[in-house]
Amino acid sequence: MFARMGTRVRAGFILGLLVALASCSSLTVRRETETSGTFTASGVALTLLAADFPSGALEIARAKTTATNLPNLQVENVFVAPYLGPVDWLLDILGVRYARITGTWGFPGP
């Protein structure tokens, strides 16, 4: 199949496949009491030439969390990988980012 395709068509197909596969999210909500518990949300995004597809990994994880409409969400830990420090701009050329948010929700009972 790839042997008969042109170079541009092949590159476009591979790029489209990467974009489709790189954007995903998950959410886990655990109830500890009747009115409170913990949550963990994660998101993955593809970055190509400083544009995040479909949006930033941290934005995806936060959107997943707020979509639950749980009361009194308190974020306790945020993790983003990879992080390269001063040369982090290299991942803006082409990279995949993963973000995880953990915290609590609700009002603990007596």
C-alpha positions as CSV (number, residue, x, y, z in Angstrom):
1,M,0.0,0.0,0.0
2,F,2.7,2.5,0.9
3,A,4.9,1.6,-2.1
4,R,2.5,3.3,-4.5
5,M,1.9,6.4,-2.4
6,G,3.8,9.6,-2.9
7,T,6.1,10.9,-0.2
8,R,3.8,13.8,0.8
9,V,0.7,11.5,1.0
10,R,2.7,9.0,3.1
11,A,3.9,11.8,5.4
12,G,0.4,13.2,5.7
13,F,-1.1,9.8,6.5
14,I,1.5,9.1,9.2
15,L,1.0,12.6,10.7
16,G,-2.8,12.1,10.8
17,L,-2.3,8.7,12.4
18,L,-0.1,10.2,15.1
19,V,-2.5,13.0,15.9
20,A,-5.4,10.5,16.2
21,L,-3.5,8.2,18.5
22,A,-1.7,10.8,20.6
23,S,-4.8,12.5,22.2
24,C,-6.4,10.5,24.9
25,S,-7.5,11.0,28.5
26,S,-8.7,9.0,31.5
27,L,-10.4,9.7,34.8
28,T,-10.7,7.6,38.0
29,V,-12.9,8.8,40.9
30,R,-12.9,6.9,44.2
31,R,-15.5,7.5,46.9
32,E,-14.1,7.3,50.4
33,T,-17.2,8.6,52.3
34,E,-20.7,9.3,51.2
35,T,-19.8,12.9,50.3
36,S,-16.1,12.8,49.5
37,G,-13.2,11.0,47.8
38,T,-10.2,11.2,45.6
39,F,-9.7,11.6,41.8
40,T,-6.9,11.0,39.3
41,A,-7.1,12.5,35.8
42,S,-4.6,12.2,33.0
43,G,-4.2,13.4,29.4
44,V,-1.8,12.9,26.5
45,A,-1.2,15.3,23.7
46,L,0.9,15.5,20.5
47,T,2.9,18.7,20.0
48,L,4.0,19.6,16.5
49,L,5.7,22.9,15.7
50,A,4.5,24.5,19.0
51,A,0.9,23.5,18.4
52,D,-0.8,21.0,20.8
53,F,-3.2,18.5,19.3
54,P,-6.1,18.5,20.3
55,S,-4.9,20.8,23.2
56,G,-2.3,20.7,25.9
57,A,-2.0,17.6,28.0
58,L,-2.6,19.5,31.2
59,E,-5.6,21.2,29.7
60,I,-7.0,17.8,28.7
61,A,-6.6,16.4,32.2
62,R,-8.1,19.6,33.8
63,A,-11.1,19.5,31.4
64,K,-11.7,15.9,32.2
65,T,-11.7,16.7,35.9
66,T,-14.1,19.7,35.7
67,A,-16.5,17.8,33.4
68,T,-17.4,15.5,36.4
69,N,-19.1,18.4,38.2
70,L,-17.9,17.1,41.6
71,P,-18.1,19.6,44.4
72,N,-15.1,21.2,46.1
73,L,-12.3,19.8,43.8
74,Q,-8.9,20.3,45.4
75,V,-5.8,19.6,43.2
76,E,-3.0,18.2,45.3
77,N,-0.4,17.0,42.8
78,V,0.3,17.8,39.1
79,F,2.8,15.8,37.1
80,V,3.9,16.6,33.5
81,A,6.4,14.5,31.6
82,P,8.7,14.7,29.8
83,Y,10.3,17.9,31.2
84,L,13.7,18.8,29.8
85,G,14.4,22.0,31.8
86,P,16.3,24.6,29.8
87,V,16.0,22.6,26.5
88,D,12.3,21.9,26.9
89,W,11.7,23.9,23.7
90,L,12.9,20.8,21.8
91,L,9.6,19.1,22.6
92,D,7.8,22.1,21.0
93,I,9.1,20.9,17.6
94,L,7.8,17.4,17.9
95,G,6.9,15.6,21.1
96,V,4.3,13.8,23.1
97,R,3.4,15.1,26.6
98,Y,1.7,13.3,29.5
99,A,0.0,15.0,32.4
100,R,-1.6,13.6,35.6
101,I,-3.6,15.5,38.2
102,T,-4.6,14.0,41.6
103,G,-6.6,15.4,44.4
104,T,-9.7,15.3,46.5
105,W,-13.3,16.2,46.1
106,G,-16.3,16.7,48.3
107,F,-16.8,17.5,51.9
108,P,-15.5,15.0,54.5
109,G,-18.1,13.9,57.0
110,P,-17.9,13.9,60.8
